[in-house]
Amino acid sequence: MPKDTFLNLAQTKQESITKAIQQAFLDKPMTKLTVSDIVKYASIPRGSFYQYFEDLEDVFKYLVDYSLKAFEQTVL
């Protein structure tokens, strides 16, 4: 899950990064995706990535959790 530095970002910045992460996972298979890809899509420095997430697995877990919550809000 994301670190507190990500959770303390302005909501608009969080949403912008999340949308970029979603697009990166749509455009490339998970096995081919790299941290470099994520930072390019999100237009953030590599150092910021590691301030927000531990690694790619952490990003994937965040995206799954985010997607499940969005789905629950839609269904409920």
PDB file with one MODEL, atoms N, CA, C and O in Angstrom:
MODEL        1
ATOM      1  N   MET A   1       0.841  -1.181   0.000  1.00  0.00           N
ATOM      2  CA  MET A   1       0.000   0.000   0.000  1.00  0.00           C
ATOM      3  C   MET A   1       0.882   1.239   0.000  1.00  0.00           C
ATOM      4  O   MET A   1       2.044   1.187   0.404  1.00  0.00           O
ATOM      5  N   PRO A   2       0.323   2.347  -0.454  1.00  0.00           N
ATOM      6  CA  PRO A   2       1.156   3.547  -0.550  1.00  0.00           C
ATOM      7  C   PRO A   2       1.617   4.026   0.827  1.00  0.00           C
ATOM      8  O   PRO A   2       0.994   3.758   1.854  1.00  0.00           O
ATOM      9  N   LYS A   3       2.713   4.732   0.799  1.00  0.00           N
ATOM     10  CA  LYS A   3       3.257   5.312   2.024  1.00  0.00           C
ATOM     11  C   LYS A   3       2.473   6.566   2.392  1.00  0.00           C
ATOM     12  O   LYS A   3       1.704   7.091   1.586  1.00  0.00           O
ATOM     13  N   ASP A   4       2.674   7.033   3.604  1.00  0.00           N
ATOM     14  CA  ASP A   4       1.981   8.233   4.072  1.00  0.00           C
ATOM     15  C   ASP A   4       2.256   9.448   3.193  1.00  0.00           C
ATOM     16  O   ASP A   4       1.392  10.312   3.043  1.00  0.00           O
ATOM     17  N   THR A   5       3.449   9.521   2.611  1.00  0.00           N
ATOM     18  CA  THR A   5       3.755  10.669   1.752  1.00  0.00           C
ATOM     19  C   THR A   5       2.799  10.745   0.568  1.00  0.00           C
ATOM     20  O   THR A   5       2.437  11.838   0.133  1.00  0.00           O
ATOM     21  N   PHE A   6       2.390   9.596   0.047  1.00  0.00           N
ATOM     22  CA  PHE A   6       1.405   9.582  -1.043  1.00  0.00           C
ATOM     23  C   PHE A   6       0.033   9.959  -0.508  1.00  0.00           C
ATOM     24  O   PHE A   6      -0.680  10.762  -1.109  1.00  0.00           O
ATOM     25  N   LEU A   7      -0.329   9.374   0.623  1.00  0.00           N
ATOM     26  CA  LEU A   7      -1.653   9.624   1.199  1.00  0.00           C
ATOM     27  C   LEU A   7      -1.821  11.064   1.661  1.00  0.00           C
ATOM     28  O   LEU A   7      -2.948  11.544   1.781  1.00  0.00           O
ATOM     29  N   ASN A   8      -0.717  11.761   1.921  1.00  0.00           N
ATOM     30  CA  ASN A   8      -0.781  13.157   2.352  1.00  0.00           C
ATOM     31  C   ASN A   8      -0.759  14.146   1.196  1.00  0.00           C
ATOM     32  O   ASN A   8      -0.867  15.354   1.408  1.00  0.00           O
ATOM     33  N   LEU A   9      -0.620  13.640  -0.024  1.00  0.00           N
ATOM     34  CA  LEU A   9      -0.677  14.518  -1.191  1.00  0.00           C
ATOM     35  C   LEU A   9      -2.094  15.070  -1.350  1.00  0.00           C
ATOM     36  O   LEU A   9      -3.063  14.494  -0.855  1.00  0.00           O
ATOM     37  N   ALA A  10      -2.187  16.181  -2.040  1.00  0.00           N
ATOM     38  CA  ALA A  10      -3.510  16.719  -2.379  1.00  0.00           C
ATOM     39  C   ALA A  10      -4.271  15.668  -3.174  1.00  0.00           C
ATOM     40  O   ALA A  10      -3.678  14.911  -3.943  1.00  0.00           O
ATOM     41  N   GLN A  11      -5.562  15.625  -2.990  1.00  0.00           N
ATOM     42  CA  GLN A  11      -6.403  14.630  -3.650  1.00  0.00           C
ATOM     43  C   GLN A  11      -6.230  14.650  -5.168  1.00  0.00           C
ATOM     44  O   GLN A  11      -6.200  13.600  -5.809  1.00  0.00           O
ATOM     45  N   THR A  12      -6.117  15.833  -5.731  1.00  0.00           N
ATOM     46  CA  THR A  12      -5.964  15.938  -7.186  1.00  0.00           C
ATOM     47  C   THR A  12      -4.651  15.312  -7.653  1.00  0.00           C
ATOM     48  O   THR A  12      -4.605  14.674  -8.704  1.00  0.00           O
ATOM     49  N   LYS A  13      -3.586  15.494  -6.875  1.00  0.00           N
ATOM     50  CA  LYS A  13      -2.285  14.905  -7.227  1.00  0.00           C
ATOM     51  C   LYS A  13      -2.353  13.388  -7.109  1.00  0.00           C
ATOM     52  O   LYS A  13      -1.827  12.677  -7.966  1.00  0.00           O
ATOM     53  N   GLN A  14      -3.000  12.880  -6.047  1.00  0.00           N
ATOM     54  CA  GLN A  14      -3.173  11.432  -5.890  1.00  0.00           C
ATOM     55  C   GLN A  14      -3.931  10.857  -7.077  1.00  0.00           C
ATOM     56  O   GLN A  14      -3.546   9.829  -7.633  1.00  0.00           O
ATOM     57  N   GLU A  15      -5.002  11.522  -7.456  1.00  0.00           N
ATOM     58  CA  GLU A  15      -5.822  11.044  -8.574  1.00  0.00           C
ATOM     59  C   GLU A  15      -5.041  11.067  -9.881  1.00  0.00           C
ATOM     60  O   GLU A  15      -5.166  10.152 -10.695  1.00  0.00           O
ATOM     61  N   SER A  16      -4.246  12.096 -10.086  1.00  0.00           N
ATOM     62  CA  SER A  16      -3.440  12.205 -11.301  1.00  0.00           C
ATOM     63  C   SER A  16      -2.437  11.054 -11.387  1.00  0.00           C
ATOM     64  O   SER A  16      -2.279  10.442 -12.443  1.00  0.00           O
ATOM     65  N   ILE A  17      -1.772  10.766 -10.289  1.00  0.00           N
ATOM     66  CA  ILE A  17      -0.801   9.668 -10.257  1.00  0.00           C
ATOM     67  C   ILE A  17      -1.511   8.334 -10.428  1.00  0.00           C
ATOM     68  O   ILE A  17      -1.023   7.460 -11.144  1.00  0.00           O
ATOM     69  N   THR A  18      -2.649   8.171  -9.785  1.00  0.00           N
ATOM     70  CA  THR A  18      -3.407   6.916  -9.888  1.00  0.00           C
ATOM     71  C   THR A  18      -3.856   6.670 -11.324  1.00  0.00           C
ATOM     72  O   THR A  18      -3.745   5.550 -11.823  1.00  0.00           O
ATOM     73  N   LYS A  19      -4.355   7.693 -11.986  1.00  0.00           N
ATOM     74  CA  LYS A  19      -4.778   7.540 -13.387  1.00  0.00           C
ATOM     75  C   LYS A  19      -3.589   7.167 -14.276  1.00  0.00           C
ATOM     76  O   LYS A  19      -3.721   6.351 -15.188  1.00  0.00           O
ATOM     77  N   ALA A  20      -2.447   7.759 -14.009  1.00  0.00           N
ATOM     78  CA  ALA A  20      -1.248   7.437 -14.787  1.00  0.00           C
ATOM     79  C   ALA A  20      -0.834   5.986 -14.558  1.00  0.00           C
ATOM     80  O   ALA A  20      -0.441   5.291 -15.495  1.00  0.00           O
ATOM     81  N   ILE A  21      -0.924   5.538 -13.321  1.00  0.00           N
ATOM     82  CA  ILE A  21      -0.594   4.145 -12.999  1.00  0.00           C
ATOM     83  C   ILE A  21      -1.564   3.198 -13.701  1.00  0.00           C
ATOM     84  O   ILE A  21      -1.151   2.178 -14.254  1.00  0.00           O
ATOM     85  N   GLN A  22      -2.841   3.532 -13.677  1.00  0.00           N
ATOM     86  CA  GLN A  22      -3.831   2.706 -14.365  1.00  0.00           C
ATOM     87  C   GLN A  22      -3.496   2.596 -15.845  1.00  0.00           C
ATOM     88  O   GLN A  22      -3.550   1.509 -16.421  1.00  0.00           O
ATOM     89  N   GLN A  23      -3.153   3.715 -16.457  1.00  0.00           N
ATOM     90  CA  GLN A  23      -2.841   3.713 -17.884  1.00  0.00           C
ATOM     91  C   GLN A  23      -1.599   2.885 -18.167  1.00  0.00           C
ATOM     92  O   GLN A  23      -1.548   2.157 -19.158  1.00  0.00           O
ATOM     93  N   ALA A  24      -0.614   2.991 -17.315  1.00  0.00           N
ATOM     94  CA  ALA A  24       0.614   2.207 -17.501  1.00  0.00           C
ATOM     95  C   ALA A  24       0.298   0.715 -17.474  1.00  0.00           C
ATOM     96  O   ALA A  24       0.820  -0.043 -18.291  1.00  0.00           O
ATOM     97  N   PHE A  25      -0.554   0.289 -16.541  1.00  0.00           N
ATOM     98  CA  PHE A  25      -0.908  -1.128 -16.453  1.00  0.00           C
ATOM     99  C   PHE A  25      -1.795  -1.570 -17.612  1.00  0.00           C
ATOM    100  O   PHE A  25      -1.805  -2.748 -17.970  1.00  0.00           O
ATOM    101  N   LEU A  26      -2.530  -0.646 -18.192  1.00  0.00           N
ATOM    102  CA  LEU A  26      -3.332  -0.982 -19.368  1.00  0.00           C
ATOM    103  C   LEU A  26      -2.461  -1.119 -20.618  1.00  0.00           C
ATOM    104  O   LEU A  26      -2.730  -1.949 -21.486  1.00  0.00           O
ATOM    105  N   ASP A  27      -1.430  -0.307 -20.696  1.00  0.00           N
ATOM    106  CA  ASP A  27      -0.593  -0.282 -21.895  1.00  0.00           C
ATOM    107  C   ASP A  27       0.471  -1.379 -21.942  1.00  0.00           C
ATOM    108  O   ASP A  27       0.903  -1.784 -23.022  1.00  0.00           O
ATOM    109  N   LYS A  28       0.885  -1.853 -20.783  1.00  0.00           N
ATOM    110  CA  LYS A  28       1.963  -2.843 -20.747  1.00  0.00           C
ATOM    111  C   LYS A  28       1.589  -3.995 -19.821  1.00  0.00           C
ATOM    112  O   LYS A  28       0.909  -3.791 -18.815  1.00  0.00           O
ATOM    113  N   PRO A  29       2.027  -5.191 -20.154  1.00  0.00           N
ATOM    114  CA  PRO A  29       1.815  -6.311 -19.237  1.00  0.00           C
ATOM    115  C   PRO A  29       2.626  -6.075 -17.956  1.00  0.00           C
ATOM    116  O   PRO A  29       3.697  -5.468 -17.987  1.00  0.00           O
ATOM    117  N   MET A  30       2.107  -6.554 -16.860  1.00  0.00           N
ATOM    118  CA  MET A  30       2.766  -6.339 -15.572  1.00  0.00           C
ATOM    119  C   MET A  30       4.213  -6.832 -15.584  1.00  0.00           C
ATOM    120  O   MET A  30       5.087  -6.229 -14.960  1.00  0.00           O
ATOM    121  N   THR A  31       4.456  -7.923 -16.292  1.00  0.00           N
ATOM    122  CA  THR A  31       5.811  -8.483 -16.335  1.00  0.00           C
ATOM    123  C   THR A  31       6.791  -7.611 -17.103  1.00  0.00           C
ATOM    124  O   THR A  31       8.004  -7.772 -16.964  1.00  0.00           O
ATOM    125  N   LYS A  32       6.284  -6.695 -17.907  1.00  0.00           N
ATOM    126  CA  LYS A  32       7.137  -5.804 -18.696  1.00  0.00           C
ATOM    127  C   LYS A  32       7.223  -4.396 -18.112  1.00  0.00           C
ATOM    128  O   LYS A  32       8.065  -3.600 -18.528  1.00  0.00           O
ATOM    129  N   LEU A  33       6.359  -4.090 -17.154  1.00  0.00           N
ATOM    130  CA  LEU A  33       6.293  -2.754 -16.579  1.00  0.00           C
ATOM    131  C   LEU A  33       7.462  -2.514 -15.635  1.00  0.00           C
ATOM    132  O   LEU A  33       7.845  -3.398 -14.869  1.00  0.00           O
ATOM    133  N   THR A  34       8.024  -1.313 -15.696  1.00  0.00           N
ATOM    134  CA  THR A  34       9.151  -0.957 -14.837  1.00  0.00           C
ATOM    135  C   THR A  34       8.832   0.321 -14.053  1.00  0.00           C
ATOM    136  O   THR A  34       7.883   1.041 -14.364  1.00  0.00           O
ATOM    137  N   VAL A  35       9.641   0.576 -13.046  1.00  0.00           N
ATOM    138  CA  VAL A  35       9.502   1.828 -12.294  1.00  0.00           C
ATOM    139  C   VAL A  35       9.695   3.008 -13.245  1.00  0.00           C
ATOM    140  O   VAL A  35       9.002   4.018 -13.131  1.00  0.00           O
ATOM    141  N   SER A  36      10.616   2.884 -14.164  1.00  0.00           N
ATOM    142  CA  SER A  36      10.838   3.952 -15.151  1.00  0.00           C
ATOM    143  C   SER A  36       9.569   4.246 -15.946  1.00  0.00           C
ATOM    144  O   SER A  36       9.267   5.405 -16.232  1.00  0.00           O
ATOM    145  N   ASP A  37       8.836   3.210 -16.297  1.00  0.00           N
ATOM    146  CA  ASP A  37       7.567   3.407 -17.012  1.00  0.00           C
ATOM    147  C   ASP A  37       6.580   4.198 -16.141  1.00  0.00           C
ATOM    148  O   ASP A  37       5.949   5.147 -16.607  1.00  0.00           O
ATOM    149  N   ILE A  38       6.463   3.802 -14.905  1.00  0.00           N
ATOM    150  CA  ILE A  38       5.508   4.467 -13.998  1.00  0.00           C
ATOM    151  C   ILE A  38       5.856   5.944 -13.851  1.00  0.00           C
ATOM    152  O   ILE A  38       4.972   6.794 -13.953  1.00  0.00           O
ATOM    153  N   VAL A  39       7.117   6.264 -13.616  1.00  0.00           N
ATOM    154  CA  VAL A  39       7.480   7.665 -13.415  1.00  0.00           C
ATOM    155  C   VAL A  39       7.262   8.477 -14.690  1.00  0.00           C
ATOM    156  O   VAL A  39       6.938   9.663 -14.615  1.00  0.00           O
ATOM    157  N   LYS A  40       7.435   7.860 -15.856  1.00  0.00           N
ATOM    158  CA  LYS A  40       7.166   8.564 -17.119  1.00  0.00           C
ATOM    159  C   LYS A  40       5.676   8.837 -17.262  1.00  0.00           C
ATOM    160  O   LYS A  40       5.275   9.956 -17.583  1.00  0.00           O
ATOM    161  N   TYR A  41       4.861   7.825 -17.028  1.00  0.00           N
ATOM    162  CA  TYR A  41       3.412   8.001 -17.144  1.00  0.00           C
ATOM    163  C   TYR A  41       2.903   9.047 -16.149  1.00  0.00           C
ATOM    164  O   TYR A  41       2.059   9.876 -16.485  1.00  0.00           O
ATOM    165  N   ALA A  42       3.424   8.997 -14.931  1.00  0.00           N
ATOM    166  CA  ALA A  42       2.933   9.886 -13.867  1.00  0.00           C
ATOM    167  C   ALA A  42       3.615  11.248 -13.857  1.00  0.00           C
ATOM    168  O   ALA A  42       3.207  12.149 -13.124  1.00  0.00           O
ATOM    169  N   SER A  43       4.656  11.395 -14.673  1.00  0.00           N
ATOM    170  CA  SER A  43       5.428  12.644 -14.715  1.00  0.00           C
ATOM    171  C   SER A  43       5.917  13.051 -13.323  1.00  0.00           C
ATOM    172  O   SER A  43       5.772  14.197 -12.897  1.00  0.00           O
ATOM    173  N   ILE A  44       6.502  12.069 -12.633  1.00  0.00           N
ATOM    174  CA  ILE A  44       7.074  12.326 -11.316  1.00  0.00           C
ATOM    175  C   ILE A  44       8.530  11.872 -11.324  1.00  0.00           C
ATOM    176  O   ILE A  44       8.904  10.993 -12.100  1.00  0.00           O
ATOM    177  N   PRO A  45       9.350  12.466 -10.465  1.00  0.00           N
ATOM    178  CA  PRO A  45      10.737  12.002 -10.367  1.00  0.00           C
ATOM    179  C   PRO A  45      10.805  10.585  -9.785  1.00  0.00           C
ATOM    180  O   PRO A  45       9.934  10.179  -9.015  1.00  0.00           O
ATOM    181  N   ARG A  46      11.824   9.858 -10.154  1.00  0.00           N
ATOM    182  CA  ARG A  46      12.007   8.495  -9.649  1.00  0.00           C
ATOM    183  C   ARG A  46      12.058   8.482  -8.116  1.00  0.00           C
ATOM    184  O   ARG A  46      11.519   7.576  -7.481  1.00  0.00           O
ATOM    185  N   GLY A  47      12.700   9.479  -7.534  1.00  0.00           N
ATOM    186  CA  GLY A  47      12.779   9.566  -6.076  1.00  0.00           C
ATOM    187  C   GLY A  47      11.400   9.690  -5.439  1.00  0.00           C
ATOM    188  O   GLY A  47      11.152   9.130  -4.371  1.00  0.00           O
ATOM    189  N   SER A  48      10.516  10.415  -6.088  1.00  0.00           N
ATOM    190  CA  SER A  48       9.150  10.556  -5.570  1.00  0.00           C
ATOM    191  C   SER A  48       8.421   9.220  -5.581  1.00  0.00           C
ATOM    192  O   SER A  48       7.658   8.905  -4.668  1.00  0.00           O
ATOM    193  N   PHE A  49       8.671   8.439  -6.631  1.00  0.00           N
ATOM    194  CA  PHE A  49       8.040   7.116  -6.688  1.00  0.00           C
ATOM    195  C   PHE A  49       8.351   6.346  -5.409  1.00  0.00           C
ATOM    196  O   PHE A  49       7.461   5.760  -4.792  1.00  0.00           O
ATOM    197  N   TYR A  50       9.627   6.356  -5.019  1.00  0.00           N
ATOM    198  CA  TYR A  50      10.028   5.590  -3.838  1.00  0.00           C
ATOM    199  C   TYR A  50       9.612   6.257  -2.536  1.00  0.00           C
ATOM    200  O   TYR A  50       9.615   5.612  -1.487  1.00  0.00           O
ATOM    201  N   GLN A  51       9.256   7.531  -2.583  1.00  0.00           N
ATOM    202  CA  GLN A  51       8.665   8.170  -1.409  1.00  0.00           C
ATOM    203  C   GLN A  51       7.201   7.760  -1.272  1.00  0.00           C
ATOM    204  O   GLN A  51       6.656   7.748  -0.168  1.00  0.00           O
ATOM    205  N   TYR A  52       6.573   7.427  -2.384  1.00  0.00           N
ATOM    206  CA  TYR A  52       5.161   7.070  -2.382  1.00  0.00           C
ATOM    207  C   TYR A  52       4.911   5.575  -2.255  1.00  0.00           C
ATOM    208  O   TYR A  52       3.944   5.160  -1.616  1.00  0.00           O
ATOM    209  N   PHE A  53       5.778   4.757  -2.860  1.00  0.00           N
ATOM    210  CA  PHE A  53       5.589   3.302  -2.897  1.00  0.00           C
ATOM    211  C   PHE A  53       6.912   2.595  -2.629  1.00  0.00           C
ATOM    212  O   PHE A  53       7.983   3.160  -2.848  1.00  0.00           O
ATOM    213  N   GLU A  54       6.830   1.367  -2.157  1.00  0.00           N
ATOM    214  CA  GLU A  54       8.027   0.563  -1.920  1.00  0.00           C
ATOM    215  C   GLU A  54       8.636   0.060  -3.231  1.00  0.00           C
ATOM    216  O   GLU A  54       9.845   0.143  -3.445  1.00  0.00           O
ATOM    217  N   ASP A  55       7.768  -0.465  -4.102  1.00  0.00           N
ATOM    218  CA  ASP A  55       8.225  -1.085  -5.349  1.00  0.00           C
ATOM    219  C   ASP A  55       7.021  -1.299  -6.260  1.00  0.00           C
ATOM    220  O   ASP A  55       5.915  -0.860  -5.945  1.00  0.00           O
ATOM    221  N   LEU A  56       7.234  -1.968  -7.380  1.00  0.00           N
ATOM    222  CA  LEU A  56       6.132  -2.206  -8.328  1.00  0.00           C
ATOM    223  C   LEU A  56       5.030  -3.080  -7.732  1.00  0.00           C
ATOM    224  O   LEU A  56       3.851  -2.870  -8.016  1.00  0.00           O
ATOM    225  N   GLU A  57       5.402  -4.042  -6.921  1.00  0.00           N
ATOM    226  CA  GLU A  57       4.384  -4.884  -6.285  1.00  0.00           C
ATOM    227  C   GLU A  57       3.475  -4.042  -5.393  1.00  0.00           C
ATOM    228  O   GLU A  57       2.266  -4.270  -5.341  1.00  0.00           O
ATOM    229  N   ASP A  58       4.051  -3.082  -4.702  1.00  0.00           N
ATOM    230  CA  ASP A  58       3.289  -2.178  -3.849  1.00  0.00           C
ATOM    231  C   ASP A  58       2.306  -1.358  -4.687  1.00  0.00           C
ATOM    232  O   ASP A  58       1.159  -1.155  -4.291  1.00  0.00           O
ATOM    233  N   VAL A  59       2.766  -0.892  -5.845  1.00  0.00           N
ATOM    234  CA  VAL A  59       1.899  -0.134  -6.758  1.00  0.00           C
ATOM    235  C   VAL A  59       0.751  -1.018  -7.241  1.00  0.00           C
ATOM    236  O   VAL A  59      -0.399  -0.582  -7.281  1.00  0.00           O
ATOM    237  N   PHE A  60       1.064  -2.249  -7.604  1.00  0.00           N
ATOM    238  CA  PHE A  60       0.033  -3.169  -8.080  1.00  0.00           C
ATOM    239  C   PHE A  60      -1.008  -3.420  -6.988  1.00  0.00           C
ATOM    240  O   PHE A  60      -2.207  -3.398  -7.264  1.00  0.00           O
ATOM    241  N   LYS A  61      -0.569  -3.656  -5.765  1.00  0.00           N
ATOM    242  CA  LYS A  61      -1.506  -3.877  -4.657  1.00  0.00           C
ATOM    243  C   LYS A  61      -2.386  -2.652  -4.442  1.00  0.00           C
ATOM    244  O   LYS A  61      -3.588  -2.771  -4.205  1.00  0.00           O
ATOM    245  N   TYR A  62      -1.776  -1.477  -4.526  1.00  0.00           N
ATOM    246  CA  TYR A  62      -2.548  -0.244  -4.388  1.00  0.00           C
ATOM    247  C   TYR A  62      -3.610  -0.146  -5.481  1.00  0.00           C
ATOM    248  O   TYR A  62      -4.764   0.184  -5.208  1.00  0.00           O
ATOM    249  N   LEU A  63      -3.212  -0.434  -6.714  1.00  0.00           N
ATOM    250  CA  LEU A  63      -4.143  -0.329  -7.841  1.00  0.00           C
ATOM    251  C   LEU A  63      -5.296  -1.318  -7.702  1.00  0.00           C
ATOM    252  O   LEU A  63      -6.440  -0.977  -8.003  1.00  0.00           O
ATOM    253  N   VAL A  64      -5.014  -2.525  -7.254  1.00  0.00           N
ATOM    254  CA  VAL A  64      -6.069  -3.524  -7.030  1.00  0.00           C
ATOM    255  C   VAL A  64      -7.028  -3.029  -5.949  1.00  0.00           C
ATOM    256  O   VAL A  64      -8.246  -3.082  -6.121  1.00  0.00           O
ATOM    257  N   ASP A  65      -6.475  -2.549  -4.838  1.00  0.00           N
ATOM    258  CA  ASP A  65      -7.306  -2.050  -3.745  1.00  0.00           C
ATOM    259  C   ASP A  65      -8.142  -0.852  -4.198  1.00  0.00           C
ATOM    260  O   ASP A  65      -9.334  -0.771  -3.900  1.00  0.00           O
ATOM    261  N   TYR A  66      -7.519   0.064  -4.909  1.00  0.00           N
ATOM    262  CA  TYR A  66      -8.212   1.246  -5.422  1.00  0.00           C
ATOM    263  C   TYR A  66      -9.361   0.832  -6.348  1.00  0.00           C
ATOM    264  O   TYR A  66     -10.465   1.370  -6.253  1.00  0.00           O
ATOM    265  N   SER A  67      -9.099  -0.111  -7.229  1.00  0.00           N
ATOM    266  CA  SER A  67     -10.102  -0.572  -8.185  1.00  0.00           C
ATOM    267  C   SER A  67     -11.262  -1.274  -7.492  1.00  0.00           C
ATOM    268  O   SER A  67     -12.421  -1.088  -7.863  1.00  0.00           O
ATOM    269  N   LEU A  68     -10.947  -2.077  -6.492  1.00  0.00           N
ATOM    270  CA  LEU A  68     -12.008  -2.764  -5.744  1.00  0.00           C
ATOM    271  C   LEU A  68     -12.900  -1.766  -5.011  1.00  0.00           C
ATOM    272  O   LEU A  68     -14.122  -1.918  -4.994  1.00  0.00           O
ATOM    273  N   LYS A  69     -12.296  -0.755  -4.413  1.00  0.00           N
ATOM    274  CA  LYS A  69     -13.082   0.264  -3.712  1.00  0.00           C
ATOM    275  C   LYS A  69     -13.972   1.028  -4.692  1.00  0.00           C
ATOM    276  O   LYS A  69     -15.133   1.307  -4.394  1.00  0.00           O
ATOM    277  N   ALA A  70     -13.428   1.363  -5.852  1.00  0.00           N
ATOM    278  CA  ALA A  70     -14.218   2.062  -6.868  1.00  0.00           C
ATOM    279  C   ALA A  70     -15.375   1.198  -7.342  1.00  0.00           C
ATOM    280  O   ALA A  70     -16.483   1.695  -7.543  1.00  0.00           O
ATOM    281  N   PHE A  71     -15.123  -0.099  -7.522  1.00  0.00           N
ATOM    282  CA  PHE A  71     -16.172  -1.028  -7.937  1.00  0.00           C
ATOM    283  C   PHE A  71     -17.260  -1.128  -6.870  1.00  0.00           C
ATOM    284  O   PHE A  71     -18.450  -1.111  -7.184  1.00  0.00           O
ATOM    285  N   GLU A  72     -16.851  -1.230  -5.621  1.00  0.00           N
ATOM    286  CA  GLU A  72     -17.821  -1.320  -4.520  1.00  0.00           C
ATOM    287  C   GLU A  72     -18.709  -0.069  -4.475  1.00  0.00           C
ATOM    288  O   GLU A  72     -19.915  -0.171  -4.250  1.00  0.00           O
ATOM    289  N   GLN A  73     -18.115   1.097  -4.687  1.00  0.00           N
ATOM    290  CA  GLN A  73     -18.897   2.329  -4.671  1.00  0.00           C
ATOM    291  C   GLN A  73     -19.894   2.370  -5.815  1.00  0.00           C
ATOM    292  O   GLN A  73     -20.985   2.922  -5.675  1.00  0.00           O
ATOM    293  N   THR A  74     -19.523   1.789  -6.940  1.00  0.00           N
ATOM    294  CA  THR A  74     -20.411   1.756  -8.091  1.00  0.00           C
ATOM    295  C   THR A  74     -21.580   0.795  -7.860  1.00  0.00           C
ATOM    296  O   THR A  74     -22.720   1.084  -8.222  1.00  0.00           O
ATOM    297  N   VAL A  75     -21.276  -0.337  -7.258  1.00  0.00           N
ATOM    298  CA  VAL A  75     -22.291  -1.375  -7.070  1.00  0.00           C
ATOM    299  C   VAL A  75     -23.214  -1.050  -5.899  1.00  0.00           C
ATOM    300  O   VAL A  75     -24.415  -1.314  -5.955  1.00  0.00           O
ATOM    301  N   LEU A  76     -22.660  -0.489  -4.865  1.00  0.00           N
ATOM    302  CA  LEU A  76     -23.480  -0.232  -3.664  1.00  0.00           C
ATOM    303  C   LEU A  76     -24.232   1.028  -3.778  1.00  0.00           C
ATOM    304  O   LEU A  76     -24.967   1.394  -2.861  1.00  0.00           O
TER     305      LEU A  76
ENDMDL
END
